[in-house]
Amino acid sequence: MKEFLKSLGVKKIFFGAGNRNAPLLKDLEEFELVFGLDERSLAFEALGLAKISQVPVVVCTTSGTAVAECFPAIIEAYYSNIPLIILSADRPLALRGTRSPQTIEQDKIFGKFVRTFWEGEPHELDAKLQVSYPLHLNLFVDQEGVGQKKQSRPDQQILSDASKHGVAIFTEGSGGYSEEFEKITRLGLSSYNEIHSGLNKQGSILFEKDLLKAFSKGQVDYLIKFGKTPVTKLWRLLNSKYQNIAVFSYQSDYTGCFGGERLDNLDRFSQQTRPHIINSDLSPFLEEFPNSEMSLIYNFINKTENDAIIFLGNSMPIRYADFCKNLDRKYIASRGANGIDGQVSTAAGIARGSENKVYAILGDLTYIYDFTRQFWGLPSNLEIVVINNFGGRIFERVESDERIILEHAHKFDELWDLRLHTLKPDRDETNLFWKRWINE
Ligand SMILES: Cc1ncc(C[n+]2csc(CCOP(=O)(O)OP(=O)(O)O)c2C)c(N)n1
């Protein structure tokens, strides 16, 4: 990839923060790198530079809506014949069409507005490739190792084997599955319900870490997914570590991971004995770390009105809100493509369509991405709550390149005269909470 880009004369790369494109950095260090957040803006900056210099300029993005954000600059580049290059990181081909997390169909996404489209693995980029601009290179980055997949998942026979244990995962779109929940509970299956599932029931496994522990102890043989693609990290692990776990998608064609099958009814199950899966105790953590992000979100949600709608930003807010098992509220999130773009506007639309109070809990970068919406005034029933940890701290959790955290020093309340509620977490408390919680 490096030699190919050099052969085109590329010198500068605008790098949009993201986990899927981060592994590409090791091959891009010889170029001048500019790190940034908003891909729409990065693409326009690259366009300006390419226009004045007539030298090809690259924008490197993560997967999902981040790629689509480059579209307006691509259109301008197309009509003005500007050498703009979009280098988008994509899931490996094996995950295309599976709706695995943050996977969208990126091939030929810019349609007729790019003159060359190429996709493949980064090492396949060859200096002999003839290109015209604008150019879109879509690169498969196999972080999961799904390309080396050897086994196939067990089929539906496993459901009638009383010695096997199943976990039902209820996520967004599960509001109508109360009867199914009761039935699988009676049959002895375990359940794990994500906060935005829409199902007003508490699962037998409360916390993600206990779910993951049950997997690492070998207590689970199969999964049934109710609703859309879950948030839990487990869904990424199903593409790597847990490729042998059977996965069924209830009344839906998408498992959200590699392989698995659709399940139309719950007739095949036999009664099973639920293994002892421990539920961790959260209260000592809330007491010991009252200024951690988890505790601040927990307390904030519990103080909202009973009929409030909580809109959860992607990144850590939706994950930390899952600690708060308060089922009296309605939770909404944009989990179709997991973008951090347009979140203030999405919340504004939700508030327009509701009489209830809406609280949008967003990370600081997520807020910055769409904060211009606030200049035009917000619906009176909408409260924006920014959890300001001065950067994209999710990238610390996944131990990614620290440059993509985009650390900053903005304290929003002092910068702009906008109606805004900021939560100010203590970084050490958050990190200690997390470290102990995960390792306990
Ligand atoms: C449009 C878009 N661009 C990039 C990403 C990749 N991304 C995921 S989370 C994240 C950082 C979010 O930071 P922040 O909102 O501050 O939340 P925190 O990680 O601190 O919880 C980024 C850039 C994305 N999901 N969507």
The ligand as an SDF file (V2000), in Angstrom:
LIG
                    3D

 26 27  0  0  0  0  0  0  0  0999 V2000
  -18.8920    8.9110   11.5980 C   0  0  0  0  0  0  0  0  0  0  0  0
  -17.9620    8.1210   12.4670 C   0  0  0  0  0  0  0  0  0  0  0  0
  -16.6510    8.4170   12.4540 N   0  0  0  0  0  0  0  0  0  0  0  0
  -15.7950    7.7240   13.2270 C   0  0  0  0  0  0  0  0  0  0  0  0
  -16.2480    6.7200   14.0360 C   0  0  0  0  0  0  0  0  0  0  0  0
  -15.2700    5.9440   14.8910 C   0  0  0  0  0  0  0  0  0  0  0  0
  -15.4520    6.2570   16.3310 N   0  0  0  0  0  0  0  0  0  0  0  0
  -16.1100    5.4220   17.1510 C   0  0  0  0  0  0  0  0  0  0  0  0
  -16.1500    5.9410   18.7120 S   0  0  0  0  0  0  0  0  0  0  0  0
  -15.2500    7.3120   18.3540 C   0  0  0  0  0  0  0  0  0  0  0  0
  -14.8380    8.2660   19.4430 C   0  0  0  0  0  0  0  0  0  0  0  0
  -15.9820    8.7940   20.2280 C   0  0  0  0  0  0  0  0  0  0  0  0
  -15.5080    9.6140   21.2500 O   0  0  0  0  0  0  0  0  0  0  0  0
  -16.4770   10.2440   22.3380 P   0  0  0  0  0  0  0  0  0  0  0  0
  -17.7450   10.6610   21.6990 O   0  0  0  0  0  0  0  0  0  0  0  0
  -15.7310   11.3130   23.0480 O   0  0  0  0  0  0  0  0  0  0  0  0
  -16.8300    9.0530   23.3100 O   0  0  0  0  0  0  0  0  0  0  0  0
  -15.8990    8.1750   24.2970 P   0  0  0  0  0  0  0  0  0  0  0  0
  -15.1320    7.2370   23.4290 O   0  0  0  0  0  0  0  0  0  0  0  0
  -14.9920    9.0700   25.0650 O   0  0  0  0  0  0  0  0  0  0  0  0
  -16.8960    7.4630   25.1440 O   0  0  0  0  0  0  0  0  0  0  0  0
  -14.9420    7.3580   16.9950 C   0  0  0  0  0  0  0  0  0  0  0  0
  -14.1640    8.4400   16.3510 C   0  0  0  0  0  0  0  0  0  0  0  0
  -17.6320    6.4210   14.0060 C   0  0  0  0  0  0  0  0  0  0  0  0
  -18.1770    5.4510   14.7500 N   0  0  0  0  0  0  0  0  0  0  0  0
  -18.4650    7.1440   13.2320 N   0  0  0  0  0  0  0  0  0  0  0  0
  1  2  1  0
  2  3  1  0
  2 26  2  0
  3  4  2  0
  4  5  1  0
  5  6  1  0
  5 24  2  0
  6  7  1  0
  7  8  2  0
  7 22  1  0
  8  9  1  0
  9 10  1  0
 10 11  1  0
 10 22  2  0
 11 12  1  0
 12 13  1  0
 13 14  1  0
 14 15  2  0
 14 16  1  0
 14 17  1  0
 17 18  1  0
 18 19  2  0
 18 20  1  0
 18 21  1  0
 22 23  1  0
 24 25  1  0
 24 26  1  0
M  CHG  1   7   1
M  END
$$$$
